[in-house]
Amino acid sequence: MQSPRQCAKTRKQDPVSGPKSAAYVPSAAELARQAEVRALRRAVSRFRVLSDDFEALRRVADGIGEASGTSISVPGPIERDLGAAADIEAQCAELERTIAETRKQVFAEQRRIEEQRFLDYLGAMEELDVPAHGSKTSAEREPVRPGSHPAPSEPTRDRAERYLSTLSPGAELTERARALLASLNEAAPDLASLIVRDLQAEIGQINRAAKHQAKIDERLRELDIRAGAVGDTELLREIVFARAERVGMSDERVAALEGRADEAERLEAAAQSRDAARRVLELALLAEGYEVLSGFETAVPEDGVLVRRPGLDFHAWRVAVDDESIRMDVVRTTLEADARLAGTRDIEAETRICADLPAVLGRIAASGVELGRMRRLEPGDAPVKVLPGATRAHKQASTTTKQKERSQ
């Protein structure tokens, strides 16, 4: 035990540095239960993220349909199963397939619209009745106006169309790419060939950026699932904002969010283990006849419990669990009316409570919790702590209690 007047503290052997604090391991059944809880939380969070993604995709499909006059078939929403994690994960897999198929239709329609816009633009140029270059002298030539050059040659046009068709699914043309396409209609044939070469390079850059963005999106999506599974609302809020922002998210910023998710998962797992150990301890103490005390909440750790053995009205056993150890120490809940009796009473109470330790540890071990080597402080080795809020006993009550404790 780390606190004064500890009956015992779990320890485990370190092959290099010797014993150190770090001492309880939950049972195999408890670890399996925790894994089931985590799997269910992740499945629920994954379904939430996929459902949000699907609804966002539906809005995009509706917008494309309104703009182009086409209709993209989008299935209705899928209601989440209330069953086990495996059932929800099966639904997630179905939802992912639906999203992939819908996204394929959306991307195909987006590409068709871009290509058609380009073809319509070139077709309009071909309809202009404009003489070829050099058919008139400079004095005879009419003032140049937009679209006055002949449309690009067939090979040049085919190359532009081919490069457009290589645009990655979901990628959008940059302003520069659109400007290059538009300039084809104003360029002489020799210059048009150079413009198409620039267009090829620009689309290649767009595709590389789209590939990198897809990786960022996937990492943010996984972070959204993880943050939702552990219930870290602050982290989840930041990730939702990051997913909405998307473009411009650096690898370093995503890595920082991943580090925070790792820490949130570690803290969640530690909290589950502490809670499991606390429940086992409390049940073991209740089985030995101890009673849980209230009224001293501020003096009891969050993952702890304060119990009293019948007959010891002035003392209690404070049990706490942290990430490394189980701590047990005797504390005073009532002050002695005669301060001269305090030391003697403390030692008597510690002796009585510590005598129960083997039985309590036996019940803990029987539950499957693995405990390391124990370290004891003998009764009287250190002062017993007085809990905040402890009241002072009257002399008569003190005498009666003393007789009562000695008669046990």
N, C-alpha and C positions, 0 to 999 in steps of 0.2 A: 504494500500500500504506500502511496506517496503522501497522503495526508497524515497529520499527527494522529496517534492512537489508532493506527490501522491494525486490524487483526491479521490481514494477509493481503498480499498483492501478487498478481500473476506475473510470472517471469518466464522467459524462454532462453535457451542456450544459443549463443552466437559463436560459431566456430573460431572466430578471430578475436573478438573483443570481450568475450565472456557474456554473462547474463545482462540483459537489459530489458526495459519495459516494452512489452509488445506481446500480449499474451493470450488472447482468447480467439478461438476459431469456431464459427458457427457450425452446427451439425450439417451432415450431407443433405438431410431432408430440408433444412432451412435454406441452404445454398440453392437447392433445386427450386424451392418455392420462390426465392428472390429472382432466380432466372426466369421463372414463369411470369412473375409480375413485370419484369423489365420487357419481356417479349410482348406481353399484352399492351403495355404502354407504347412501345415502339410501333406496334401494328396499328393502334388507334391513331397515333400521330402521323404515321405514313398515309393512312386513309384520308386524314384531314388535308394533308399537303396535296395529295393527288386530286382530291375533290376540288380544291381551290384552283389547281392548275387546269383541271378540266373545264371549270366554269369560265376561267379567263380565256381558254381556247375557244369555247363556245361563243364568247362575245366577239372575238376576232373573226370567226367564221361568219357570224351574222353581219358584221361590218363589211366584209368582203362581198357577201351576197347582195347587200344593199347597193354597194358601189358598182358592182359589175353586172347585176341582174341575174347572177347564177345562184344556184342553191347547193349548199354543202350539207350532206346528210350528217346530222349529229344526234347520237342516241340521247335518251333522257337520262337524268341523274340516277345514280345508283345509291340506294340506301344502305348504310353500314349495318353489317350483321352484329348482333349483340353477343355472339358466341365467344369461343376461345380465340387465342391469338392465331392459330393455324387457319381458322375459318376467315378471319379478317384479312390475313395475308393472302388467302386465295382470292378474295374480293379485290385486293390491291392489284394482284397480278392481272385480273380481268380488266380493271380500270386502266392499268398501264397499256394493255393491248388496245383498248378503245382510244386512249389518248394518242398512241402511236399512229393508228389508222386515220384518225381525224386530222392529226397534224400533217400527215402525208397529203391528204386532200387539200388542206389549207395551203401548204407550201406549193403544191402543183398549181393551184389556182393563182397564187401570187406570182409565180414564174410566168404563167400563161398571160397574165395581165401585163407584166413588164415587156414580154416579147411582142405581144400584140400592139402595145403602145409604140414600140420601135418600128414595127412593120407598118403600122398606120401612118407614122410620120414619114417613112421612106416612100410609101405609096403616094402620099400627098405631093411629095416632091416630083415623082415621076409624071404626075398629071399636069405639071406646069409645062407649057410650051415654050421652052427656053433653048436658044441655039447653043451649039457646042462652043467651047473656048476656041478662039482664033478664027472664027468664021467671019468676023468683022474687024476692021481696023480700029485702033483706039479712038479715032475721031468719030467713027460710025457707031461704036458700041454704046448701048443705052446705059444710063446710070445703074450701078450695081445696087440691087435691093436684096433683102433676105430671101434665100431660096433661089437666087438667080443662077447658082452653079448647077450643073447637071447632077442628078442623084449618083451616089457611089456606084462603081461598077459591080457587076454580079459577083465576082469572086470576093471583092471587099465586103460586100453586103453579107455574103455567106459566112465569111470569117467572123464578122460582128455578131451574127445570129448564133454561131457555134460557141463563141465565148460567153454570150449571155446564157446559153443553155448549161454552162458549167457552174453557174452561180450556186453556191451551197444552199440546201434547203433552209428556209427561214432567214437567209441573209438578205439585206437590203442594199440597193445601189447607193453609193455615196453621191454627193453633189458633183464631185469631179467626174464620176462615171457618167452621170446624166449629161453633164456638160460636153463630155467627149462624144456621146451619142448624138447630141444635138448638133455639134460642130461638123459631123460627117456631112450634113446636108448643105453646109456652106463651103466645104473644102473641095479644092481641085483633086482629081483622081490620085496624083502622086502624093499629095498631102494626106488624103484620106487613108492611104495605106499606113502612114506613120501614126495617124490617130488610132487606127484599129490596133496597132501594136501597143500603144499606150493603154488602150482599153483592156487588152489582154493582161497587162501588168497590173492594172488597177483592180480587175476582178480577182486576180490571184491574191492580191493583198487583202481584198474583202473576204475571200474564202479563208485565208489564214487567220484573220481577226475573228471570223465567225467560229472557226474551230476552237480557238482559245476561249472565246466567250461561252461556247457550249460546255467546256470543261468547268469554267467558273460557275455557270448556272447549275451544273450537276453537283458541284461541291456545296453551293448555297442551298440547294434543295435537300441534300443530305443533312446539312446543319439545321435546317428547318425541322426536319424529322427528329433529330437528336434533341434539340432544345425543347421541343414539345413533349418528348418522352420523359424528360427529367423534370418538366414543369418549371423551368427557369424562365419566368415571365420577362425579366429584363433582357436576357440574352435573346429570347424569342422575338421580342419587339425589335431589337437591333437587326436581327437576321431578316425579318419580314421587310423592314425598310431597305436593307441591302438588296434583297431580291427585287424589290420594286425599282431600285436604282439601276441595278444590273450593269449597264455600260459604264466603264470607268472604274469598276471594282478591281483593285490590284491584287496580285497573288499574295502580297504581304498582308493586306487587310483581311483577306479570306483566311490566311494561315493564323492570324491573330484570333479570329473568331473560332477557328477549329481548336486552338489551344484552350480557349475559354470553355468550349463544349467538353473537351477532355476533362478539365477540372470540375465542371458541373457533374459529369458522370461519376467521377471519383468520389465527390462529396455525397452524391446520392447513394452510391453503393456502401460507403462508410456509414451513412445514416441508417440504412436498412440493417446492417450488421449490428450497430449499436442498439437499435430498437429491438431486434431479436434477442440479443443478450440481456437487455433490461427486462424483457417479458419473462425470459427463463428464470432470471434471478428473483423477480417478484413472485412468480409461482412457487419457486423453491422455498422462499421465506414464508409465504402464506401456508404452505404445506407443513412447515415446522411450527406453526401456531403464531407467527408474527402478524401484527395488524398494521395496515397502512395508515400513516398519520397525515392529517391535513393542517393547514394553517401556517406552514413554514415553507411555502412555495419558493420564496426568494432565496432560501438557503439550500434548496435542493437543485442540483443540475437538471437541465432539460431531459437528459437521458439518465435519469436516476430515480430513486424512490427512498422515502423515509419510512422506516418501520419500527414498531415497538414490541418488545417481548412483554406479555402479560406479567404484571408484578413489578416491572421496572418503570415506575411512573415518572422518574426524573430524567431518564436517558432513552436514547433511540439509536438505531443502527442506520447510518446513512450510506447507501450503496449508489455508486455512480459508474457509468460506463463511458469511456472515451474511445477514440480510434485505436488505441493501443492496449488499454488495460481495463480491468475491473478493479475498482477501489471500494474498500469497505472501511468505515471508521465509526467509532462510537462517539456520539455527541450528547450534549446536555440540552434538554428542552425546558427544564425548570431549575431555577437557582435555589440553592440551599438557604433556609432561614438562618441557619448557623453556618457561617462560612468555614468554620474549623472542620466541619464534617465533609466538606466538598471533596478533598483529595481521597479520603477513605471510601466514600460512596462511589467515586469515579472508578477506582480500582475494582471494587466489588462488581459494579455493572459491567466493566470490561471483561472481567473474569467470567461472568455468567454468559455474556454474549459470545465471547470467543469460544466457549465450550460448545456452542451450537455450530461452529464453523464446519467441522468434519461432515456433519449430517447435511448441511446446506450444500457444501461442495459435492457431496455424493449425489444429491438430486440434480445438480447442474450437470455433472458428468453423465448421469443416466439419460439426460435429455439429448445428449449428443454433442454438447458444446465442449470443445477441447480446451483444457486449461494447461498453462505451462507451470513451471516450478513456482512455488509460493515463497514469499518472504514475510516473516512475522515480526511485529514489534510487541514485546511483552507488555502486559498491563502495568501502567505506571511509568513507562519509559518516556512519555511526553504528556503535556497537559491535554485534557479533554476540551475540545472547543465548545463554546456556548453559542447556540444558534440565536440569530437576531430574533427578537420577539419573545425570548424566554421570560417567563414570569417568575416571581419570587414566591416560594412556599411559606405558609405560616408555620410557626414552630410546632404547633400541634400536628399539622399535616406532615411536617418533616419527621416527627417522632413516629407517627403511625406508619409512614412509608418505610422508615428504617426497619421497624419491626416486621413489616410485611415482606420486605426484600429478604431479610434474614431467615424468615420462616419458609421461603421457597426452597 
